[in-house]
């Protein structure tokens, strides 16, 4: 493990997303897009349990990020944090235990761990990325990204660990079976980040993270080999990234950086 953060990607992709970030003995779940049963089993496989979690942080209200929340909240009574726009636009809120629904503060702090959010362009009400800071180390979570904004660049700067969307290969998407409207949505400024765009963001960073987890890969329009090869190719072309460890998250298998 590099730095102070442990990352366990329990599921990542269009069928459901869930990631645990741990620092200083405090673990937070980002999104709960798989069933509570799957979530509990994958936490167990990662050496964790629902009762080990401090809470859940939501990026946005799309189903592949919140599908397991109603049962999770009723069974384990975990606090779930989201911004006002996400709560207002999430139908599943009515199925959740009311006391679990918390408004995300500007800064969430617990025992030296500081968590802040930032805005991300995506076709949801108020999509967020997250910055975790602990003991001088910085971990950033960034998926479901239409395009790279200055706010995003500012927040990923200095990251020691970065979970970064690499959703699709543009040529695979354009030649694939998706309807034209869906292709345009994914390629648009409120869609998803391509492999090349992920590589470009990394190549523009003043200091590369020690660890990168490529996440939210499309099962139809990407492969782990293609995502890794594209990102590595961009970094290698600029003679960057030799010291950076790159992992690729999966829909069906747990990916850990420790």
LOBA-388539 format. One record per residue: residue in three letters; x, y, z of N, C-alpha, C, O in turn. Coordinates in steps of 0.02 Angstrom, whole numbers. Each point is the difference from the previous one (the first is absolute). Layout:
// LOBA-388539
ATOM  code  n.east  n.north    n.up  ca.east  ca.north   ca.up  c.east  c.north    c.up  o.east  o.north    o.up
ATOM   ala       X        Y       Z        X         Y       Z       X        Y       Z       X        Y       Z
...
This chain:
// LOBA-388539
ATOM  code  n.east  n.north    n.up  ca.east  ca.north   ca.up  c.east  c.north    c.up  o.east  o.north    o.up
ATOM   unk      42      -60       0      -42        60       0      44       62       0      49        5      37
ATOM   unk     -68       42     -78       35        63      -3     -38       52      40     -61        5      -6
ATOM   unk      96       34      47      -34        53      37     -43      -27      56      14      -53      28
ATOM   unk     -65       91     -12      -41       -15      58     -68      -31     -17     -39      -14      46
ATOM   unk      24        3    -110      -67       -20     -19      -3      -72     -25      43      -23     -37
ATOM   unk     -96      -11      57      -16       -66     -26     -64        7     -42     -50       28      23
ATOM   unk      52      -54     -83      -57         4     -46     -24      -70     -15      39      -44     -18
ATOM   unk    -104       32      25      -31       -63     -20     -58       17     -47     -52       23      22
ATOM   unk      63      -36     -87      -54        10     -48     -41      -64      -2      23      -51     -25
ATOM   unk     -83       54      52      -42       -60       6     -36      -15     -65     -12      -58     -16
ATOM   unk      -5      110     -22      -32        -8     -65       7       66     -37      -5       54      30
ATOM   unk      16      -58     -95        9        61     -39     -21      -11     -72      28      -42     -35
ATOM   unk     -79       79      13      -26        -7     -67     -73       18      -4     -30       22      50
ATOM   unk       0      -32    -108      -69        22     -10     -52      -42      37     -58       20       6
ATOM   unk      79      -78      21      -47       -42      37       1       13      75     -39      -29      37
ATOM   unk      84       73     -14        2        16      71      69       20      23      50      -28     -22
ATOM   unk     -48       78      66       63        28      24       2        4      76     -49       20      32
ATOM   unk     105      -40      -4        9         4      73      75       -5      15      33      -46     -22
ATOM   unk      -7       95      59       71         2      17       9       20      72     -34       45      24
ATOM   unk      78      -79      12       16        18      69      69       33       2      48      -26     -27
ATOM   unk     -45       84      59       63        35      11      12        3      75     -43       23      38
ATOM   unk     102      -46     -16       17        -4      71      63       39      15      49       -5     -37
ATOM   unk     -51       43      90       60        35      25      -7       10      75     -55       16      24
ATOM   unk     108      -25      13       -2        10      72     -51      -43      36     -27       20      51
ATOM   unk      14      -79     -79      -49       -44      31     -72       18     -14     -46      -33      26
ATOM   unk      33       83     -67      -68        21     -18     -14      -19     -72      38       18     -45
ATOM   unk     -94      -53      34      -17       -22     -67     -66       30     -22     -50       -2      36
ATOM   unk      49       30     -97      -60        28     -30     -14      -36     -66      45      -13     -40
ATOM   unk    -109       -2      30      -22       -30     -62     -22       55     -48     -42       42      18
ATOM   unk      70      -41     -78      -23        47     -51     -47      -38     -47      20      -45     -36
ATOM   unk     -83       65      38      -54       -29     -41     -17      -71      22      42      -36      28
ATOM   unk    -103       16     -42      -24       -67      18     -45      -23     -57     -61       -8       8
ATOM   unk      92       -4     -65      -39       -16     -60     -12      -74     -12     -30      -18     -50
ATOM   unk      52      -24      96      -15       -71      -4     -45      -18      59      -7       39      47
ATOM   unk     -24      -98     -49      -47       -19      52      35       -4      68      60       -9       4
ATOM   unk    -100       16      49       28        -5      67      33      -67      12      52       -5      33
ATOM   unk     -81      -48     -60       30       -67       7      68       -3     -34      48      -25      29
ATOM   unk     -44       49     -91       64         1     -35      51       44      36      58      -18       7
ATOM   unk     -82       74      16       44        47      35      29      -32      62      60        6      13
ATOM   unk    -102      -38      26       23       -33      62      51      -54     -15      50       -7      34
ATOM   unk     -64      -33     -87       46       -54     -18      67       27     -24      53      -27      17
ATOM   unk     -54       80     -57       62        27     -26      40       37      53      61        0      -1
ATOM   unk     -96       31      48       34        29      57      37      -55      39      58        8      20
ATOM   unk     -92      -65     -10       31       -56      35      62      -24     -36      51      -14      31
ATOM   unk     -55        9     -98       57       -23     -40      58       49       5      58      -19      -6
ATOM   unk     -74       83      18       52        51       7      24        8      71      41       43      15
ATOM   unk     -66      -86      30       21         2      70     -37       53      40      25       23      51
ATOM   unk     -84       -3     -74      -40        52      33     -70      -26      13     -18      -56     -19
ATOM   unk     -22       98      52      -70       -15      13     -38       66       4      30       52      14
ATOM   unk     -96      -53     -26      -39        62       3       9       38      66       2       62       0
ATOM   unk       5      -98      54        7        34      65      68       34       8       9       40      46
ATOM   unk      38      -54     -91       65        34       0      -3       68     -33      47       40       7
ATOM   unk    -101      -25     -43       -5        62     -39     -24       58      43     -44       -7      42
ATOM   unk      74       65     -54      -22        61      33     -62       30     -33     -39       34      32
ATOM   unk      31      -48     -96      -57        27     -37       9      -11     -74      48      -30     -23
ATOM   unk     -97       56     -14       -1        -6     -73       0       70     -30     -37       44      22
ATOM   unk      79      -35     -72        4        64     -37     -26      -13     -71      24      -45     -34
ATOM   unk     -72       85      12      -28       -10     -66      29       50     -50       9       59      15
ATOM   unk       7      -84     -75       23        44     -53     -59       32     -36       1       59     -16
ATOM   unk     -54      -99       4      -61        25     -33     -54      -53       4      11      -53      28
ATOM   unk     -70       69     -56      -60       -41      12     -13      -54     -52     -50      -34       6
ATOM   unk      92       25     -57      -14       -51     -50      -1      -69      32      36      -14      49
ATOM   unk     -78      -29     -77      -15       -64      32      62      -44      12       3      -35      50
ATOM   unk      45       38     -96       59       -42       9      46       24      56      53      -28      13
ATOM   unk     -75       81      22       37        26      57     -39       -2      66      28       10      53
ATOM   unk     -93      -24     -58      -42         2      61     -45      -61       8     -40       -3      47
ATOM   unk      45      -46     -91      -48       -55      -1      -5      -37      67     -55      -21      19
ATOM   unk     110       13      16       -1       -38      63     -15       41      62      -4      -28      55
ATOM   unk      -5       94     -63       -7        43      58     -61      -14      44       7       -3      61
ATOM   unk     -67       -6     -89      -58       -10      44       8      -56      50     -12        9      60
ATOM   unk      32      -68     -83        9       -57      45      59       12      46      -3      -16      60
ATOM   unk      57       44     -87       60        13      41     -17       46      58      22      -11      57
ATOM   unk     -60       64     -70      -16        48      53     -46      -31      52       7       14      60
ATOM   unk     -54      -54     -82      -48       -30      48      33      -55      42     -16       -9      58
ATOM   unk      63      -27     -88       31       -57      35      56       22      45       7      -27      55
ATOM   unk      34       75     -77       61        17      37      -1       70      30      44       18      39
ATOM   unk     -94       23     -57      -10        66      31      61       46      -8      16       40      44
ATOM   unk      17      -46    -101       59        42     -12     -21       69     -23     -49        7     -37
ATOM   unk      84       46      58      -14        66     -27      19        3     -73      53      -24     -20
ATOM   unk     -97       53     -21       12         7     -72       3       74     -16     -48       37      13
ATOM   unk     104      -15     -41       11        71     -13      -6       15     -75      29      -34     -42
ATOM   unk     -69       86      26       -7        22     -70     -18       73       0     -23       27      51
ATOM   unk      35        7    -107      -20        70      -3     -75        7     -11     -35      -49     -15
ATOM   unk      11      109      22      -73        13      -3     -29      -21     -68     -54      -28      -2
ATOM   unk      90       43     -52      -25       -16     -67      -9      -75      -9     -48      -23     -30
ATOM   unk      96      -16      56       -5       -73      -6     -58      -27      40     -39      -41     -25
ATOM   unk      31       63      87      -57       -22      40     -66       18     -33     -47      -40       0
ATOM   unk      43       99     -28      -63        24     -30     -20      -41     -62     -59       -5     -16
ATOM   unk     109      -23     -17      -13       -35     -63       7      -76       3       2      -33     -51
ATOM   unk       3        6     112       10       -72       7     -64      -34      25     -18        7      58
ATOM   unk     -17      -44    -102      -62       -34      20       9      -48      58     -45       -8      41
ATOM   unk     103      -23     -36       12       -50      52       0       30      70      -3      -37      50
ATOM   unk       5      102     -45        2        31      66     -62      -19      41       4       -9      61
ATOM   unk     -61        2     -94      -62       -17      36       1      -70      29     -41      -16      44
ATOM   unk      87      -26     -68        5       -69      24      52       -7      55       8      -53      30
ATOM   unk      28      107     -16       55        -4      48     -23       18      71     -51       34       9
ATOM   unk      90      -56      39      -13        21      69      15       75       5      55       22     -16
ATOM   unk    -104       15      37        4        73      -2      59       28      39      33       47     -22
ATOM   unk     -18      -77      80       54        26      42      68       -9     -33      49       32      21
ATOM   unk     -44      -75     -71       64       -12     -33      16       54     -52      58        7     -20
ATOM   unk    -108       29      -3        9        48     -54      30       65      27     -34       37      35
ATOM   unk      96      -24     -52       35        58      27      21       47     -57      19      -22     -55
ATOM   unk     -23       86      68       24        49     -48      76        5       5      27        9      55
ATOM   unk       7      -17    -110       73         1      -1      26       69      20     -16       50     -32
ATOM   unk      58      -47      85       29        65      19      56       19     -49      24      -41     -38
ATOM   unk      -4      104      41       55        23     -43      64      -38      15      41      -13     -44
ATOM   unk     -33       -5     107       59       -37      21     -20      -50      54     -31       18      50
ATOM   unk      48      -81     -61      -15       -53      47      66      -22      32      45      -22     -34
ATOM   unk     -40       29     100       62       -16      35     -11      -49      57     -49        5      37
ATOM   unk      95      -53     -32       -4       -48      55      70      -27      14      31      -31     -43
ATOM   unk      -7       42     104       64       -27      23      58       11     -50      37      -46     -16
ATOM   unk     -31      107      -8       55        16     -44     -13      -11     -74      40       22     -42
ATOM   unk     -95      -55      25      -18       -11     -70     -47       56     -21     -51       13      31
ATOM   unk      69       20     -85      -40        56     -27     -26      -19     -69      39      -21     -44
ATOM   unk    -104       28      34      -31       -17     -64     -37       62     -27     -42       28      35
ATOM   unk      59       -8     -95      -35        55     -33     -24      -23     -68      27      -49     -28
ATOM   unk     -77       83       1      -27       -19     -66      12       56     -50      14       57      19
ATOM   unk     -19      -74     -83        5        49     -53     -48      -19     -57     -19      -58      -6
ATOM   unk       0      107     -34      -50       -10     -52      30      -33     -62      57       14     -20
ATOM   unk     -96      -59      -9       20       -37     -59     -55        4     -53     -58      -12      16
ATOM   unk      74       30     -79      -51         3     -52     -23      -69     -23      39      -39     -26
ATOM   unk    -103       25      35      -30       -64     -18     -75       11      -4     -26       49      27
ATOM   unk      -9      -93     -62      -72        12      -9     -41      -26      60     -45      -41      -7
ATOM   unk      62       67      65      -37       -12      61     -10       68      34      25       51     -23
ATOM   unk     -63      -51      77      -19        64      31      59       39      29       4       61      -6
ATOM   unk      43      -97      37       55        35      33      57      -47      15      16      -13      58
ATOM   unk      16      -13    -110       52       -51       8      62       27      36      20       57     -11
ATOM   unk       8      -99      54       58        20      40      58      -47      -8      -8      -60     -12
ATOM   unk      68       87      20       60       -38      12      20       12      72     -27       45      33
ATOM   unk      73      -86      -6       19         6      70      76        3       9      37      -35     -35
ATOM   unk     -16       77      82       70         4      20       6      -22      73     -33       28      43
ATOM   unk      75      -78     -31       15       -23      68      71       22      17      46       -9     -39
ATOM   unk     -39       39      98       67        21      23      12      -27      70     -41        7      45
ATOM   unk     100      -38     -38       17       -29      66      76       -3       6      34      -26     -44
ATOM   unk      -8       52     100       72        -4      16      43       25     -58      52      -29     -14
ATOM   unk     -73       82     -19       39        28     -54      -9      -33     -67      29       22     -50
ATOM   unk     -68      -76      47      -12       -36     -63     -69       19     -28     -44       23      36
ATOM   unk      37      -32    -101      -60        22     -36     -25      -55     -47      38      -26     -40
ATOM   unk    -102        9      46      -32       -50     -42     -61       32     -33     -40       32      34
ATOM   unk      33      -40    -100      -55        32     -36     -41      -53     -37      28      -46     -30
ATOM   unk     -94       53      34      -46       -45     -35     -36       40     -54     -34       49      16
ATOM   unk      40      -71     -79      -28        38     -56     -27      -46     -54      39      -29     -38
ATOM   unk    -105       21      34      -31       -39     -54     -60       38     -27     -20       52      28
ATOM   unk     -10      -78     -82      -60        29     -31      14       73     -19     -33       47      25
ATOM   unk      81      -38     -69       26        66     -18     -13       15     -73      23      -37     -44
ATOM   unk     -58       91      30      -11        20     -70      61       30     -32      17      -17     -57
ATOM   unk      17       60      92       62        30     -25      40       27      60     -27        8      54
ATOM   unk      90        6     -66       44        23      53      -5       75       8      18       38     -45
ATOM   unk     -41      -16     102       -7        71      16      61       24      39      41      -40      24
ATOM   unk     -36      105     -17       53        28      42      -9      -21      73      49      -11      35
ATOM   unk    -111        6     -13      -13       -22      69      26      -71      11      27      -15      53
ATOM   unk     -37      -28    -103       26       -68       5      76        0       3      30      -34      42
ATOM   unk       2       71     -86       73         4      -1      27       22      68      50      -27      25
ATOM   unk     -83       77       4       21        25      65      -5      -53      54      45       -6      42
ATOM   unk     -98      -33     -44      -12       -48      54      41      -65      -8      15      -32      50
ATOM   unk       3       14    -111       42       -60      -8      74       16      11      40      -46      11
ATOM   unk     -22      110     -14       70        19       8      26      -24      67     -32        9      52
ATOM   unk      90      -38     -53       32       -23      62     -25      -66      26      19      -21      55
ATOM   unk     -63      -13     -92      -26       -64      23      55      -52       4      39       -8     -47
ATOM   unk     -36      -28     101       45       -57       7     -32      -63     -28      33      -44     -28
ATOM   unk    -100       41      35      -39       -55     -27     -60       30     -37     -32       46      26
ATOM   unk      17      -71     -85      -55        27     -40     -41      -56     -30      25      -42     -38
ATOM   unk     -89       41      55      -48       -44     -34     -30       41     -57     -33       51      13
ATOM   unk      44      -72     -75      -14        42     -58     -40      -39     -52      18      -55     -19
ATOM   unk     -71       86      -4      -41       -31     -53      39       -9     -65      34       47     -23
ATOM   unk     -39     -107      -6       23       -13     -68     -55      -43     -31       7      -61      -7
ATOM   unk     -61       94     -12      -62       -35     -17       2      -37     -66     -23      -57      -5
ATOM   unk      50       89     -47       -7       -29     -66      59       17     -46      36       48      10
ATOM   unk     -29      -91     -60       42        16     -57     -44       33     -52     -51      -29     -20
ATOM   unk      69       87      -3      -44        38     -44     -16      -37     -65     -57        2     -23
ATOM   unk     105      -36      -7      -13       -36     -62     -46      -60      11     -44      -13     -41
ATOM   unk      53      -23      96      -45       -55      16     -71       25       9     -48      -31     -24
ATOM   unk      41       87      59      -66        29      12     -33       21     -66     -58      -16     -12
ATOM   unk      96       52     -29      -29        25     -63     -20      -57     -48     -49        7     -36
ATOM   unk      86      -62      37      -14       -56     -45     -45      -52      32     -20      -49     -33
ATOM   unk       3       58      96      -38       -50      37     -75        2     -13     -24       36     -43
ATOM   unk     -12      -76      81      -71       -12     -11     -47       49      36     -60       -3      -9
ATOM   unk      88       48      49      -43        48      36     -38       44     -49      25       17     -54
ATOM   unk     -87        2      71      -37        48     -41      38       66      -5      39       17      45
ATOM   unk     -49       19     -99       36        62     -13      -7       49      59      48       31      21
ATOM   unk    -109      -24       4      -13        48      55      41      -17      62      26       45      33
ATOM   unk     -21     -110     -18       39       -21      59      74       13     -12      36       21      46
ATOM   unk     -12      -34    -106       70        14     -16      16       74      10      51       19      29
ATOM   unk     -97       24     -53       10        72       7      -1       21      73      38       45      20
ATOM   unk     -81      -77      20       -3        16      71      66      -17      34      27       40      39
ATOM   unk       0      -99     -53       62       -22      31      59       44     -21      43       16      41
ATOM   unk     -42        4    -104       54        40     -27      -6       74      18      48       39      -8
ATOM   unk    -107      -18      32      -13        70      12      32       27      63      34      -36      37
ATOM   unk     -44      100     -25       32        34      57     -32      -17      67      24       21      52
ATOM   unk     -79      -60     -54      -30       -23      63      -4      -77       0     -44      -30      31
ATOM   unk      91        0     -67        0       -73      -7      54      -33      43       1        7      61
ATOM   unk      44      -43     -95       52       -38      35      68       13     -30       6       19     -58
ATOM   unk      46      -31      98       69        13     -20      28      -60     -38      -6      -57      22
ATOM   unk      37       71     -79       31       -53     -40      68      -19      28      27       34      43
ATOM   unk       0      -90     -69       68       -20      19      50       54     -15      43       17      41
ATOM   unk     -49       11    -102       48        52     -21      -5       62      43      51       30      17
ATOM   unk    -113      -11       2       -9        59      43      30      -12      69      28       45      30
ATOM   unk     -36     -106      -4       30       -17      64      76        5      -3      32       28      44
ATOM   unk      -3      -55     -98       72         4      -9      24       72      -7      52       18      26
ATOM   unk     -91       22     -62       19        70      -9       0       37      67      46       38      14
ATOM   unk     -97      -50      28       -3        33      65      63      -17      40      31       44      29
ATOM   unk     -14     -108     -27       60       -21      37      62       33     -28      44       22      38
ATOM   unk     -39      -18    -104       60        28     -31       8       74      14      55       27      -5
ATOM   unk    -110        7      23        2        71      13      15       17      74      10       58      17
ATOM   unk     -10     -109      26       11        12      71      73       16      13      45      -31     -28
ATOM   unk     -34       80      71       69        20      17      37      -56      34      59      -10     -12
ATOM   unk     -95      -28      54       29       -58      33     -48      -58      -6     -57        5      23
ATOM   unk      79      -59     -53      -44       -57     -10     -13      -36      66      44       -3      43
ATOM   unk    -104      -25     -34      -14       -39      60      44      -63       2      21      -25     -52
ATOM   unk      -6        1     111       36       -62       6     -43      -59     -21      25      -50     -25
ATOM   unk     -91       57      35      -47       -53     -18     -59       29     -37     -27       52      20
ATOM   unk       6      -86     -73      -59        19     -38     -44      -62      -9      25      -53     -18
ATOM   unk     -89       60      32      -48       -54     -13     -46       24     -56     -39       47       9
ATOM   unk      42      -79     -67      -44        16     -56     -68      -33      13      -4      -60      12
ATOM   unk     -49      100     -14      -65       -24      24     -57       15     -49       8       36     -49
ATOM   unk     -65      -67      64      -63        10     -39       9      -18     -74     -25       35     -44
ATOM   unk      62      -90      31        9       -22     -69     -65      -27     -29     -36      -37      34
ATOM   unk      22       55     -95      -59       -27     -36      14      -72     -20      54      -15     -26
ATOM   unk    -102      -29      38        8       -69     -21     -10       -9     -75      22      -49     -29
ATOM   unk     -57       98      -2      -14        -3     -72      53       36     -41      14      -20     -57
ATOM   unk      15       72      84       42        45     -40      70        9      27      33       51     -12
ATOM   unk      -8     -102      49       66         5      29      23      -69      22     -40      -46       7
ATOM   unk     104       40       5       29       -59      34      53       25      48      26       56      -8
ATOM   unk     -11      -96      57       51        20      48      68        9     -34      38       46      16
ATOM   unk     -23      -90     -65       63         4     -35       4       65     -42      52       32      -3
ATOM   unk    -108      -14     -28       -1        60     -41       6       63      42      36       46     -17
ATOM   unk     -72      -45      73        3        58      45      71       10      26      28       55      -2
ATOM   unk       1     -109      27       68         4      28      51       17     -55      44       42      11
ATOM   unk     -52      -73     -70       47        13     -54      -3       71     -25      51       30     -15
ATOM   unk    -112       -2      11       -8        69     -24      31       49      49      38       45     -19
ATOM   unk     -54      -54      83       25        47      51      76       -6       5      35       51       2
ATOM   unk      -9     -112       0       72       -10       4      34       29     -62      54       29       4
ATOM   unk     -85      -38     -63       29        25     -61       8       75       0      50       26     -23
ATOM   unk    -101        9      48        3        73       4      55       22      48      37       47     -14
ATOM   unk     -33      -80      71       52        18      49      70      -17     -27      47       39      10
ATOM   unk     -41      -97     -42       66       -20     -27      23       47     -55      60       15      -6
ATOM   unk    -108        9     -35       18        46     -54      31       64      26      39       33     -35
ATOM   unk     -59      -15      96       28        61      31      53      -16      52      21       42      39
ATOM   unk       0     -107     -39       51       -24      47     -21       15      72      39       26      40
ATOM   unk    -101      -45     -26      -29        10      67     -25      -67      27      -9      -48     -37
ATOM   unk      -1       46     102      -39       -53      31      36      -64      15     -33      -49      20
ATOM   unk      99       45     -27       35       -62      14      -8      -22      72      -2      -60      15
ATOM   unk      -3      108      31       -6       -17      71     -73       -5      23     -13      -13      58
ATOM   unk     -34       22    -105      -71        -3      18     -27      -70      -9       6      -30     -53
ATOM   unk     -37        4     105      -33       -65      -2     -71       11     -25     -38       38      30
ATOM   unk      18      -72     -84      -68         8     -27     -38      -65       6      22      -52     -24
ATOM   unk     -80       55      57      -45       -56       7     -61       12     -45     -14       58     -18
ATOM   unk     -22     -110       0      -61         8     -38     -57      -33      38       2      -60      14
ATOM   unk     -53      100       3      -57       -26      38     -45      -42     -44       1        5     -61
ATOM   unk     -40      -47      94      -43       -48     -35     -71        2      26     -13       20      56
ATOM   unk     -34      -40     -99      -69        -5      21     -12      -57      48     -40        4      46
ATOM   unk      77      -59     -57      -17       -61      36      54      -25      49     -11      -48      37
ATOM   unk      69       80     -37       54       -21      45      25       58      42       3       57     -24
ATOM   unk      14      -70      85       26        52      45      71       18     -22      41      -44     -15
ATOM   unk     -27      108      13       68        25     -14      23       39      60     -33       47      22
ATOM   unk      91      -66       6       27        34      59      71       25     -14      35      -28     -42
ATOM   unk     -16       81      76       69        26      -8      44      -21      58      52       32      13
ATOM   unk     -72      -85      23       40       -23      57     -11      -75      10      29      -30      45
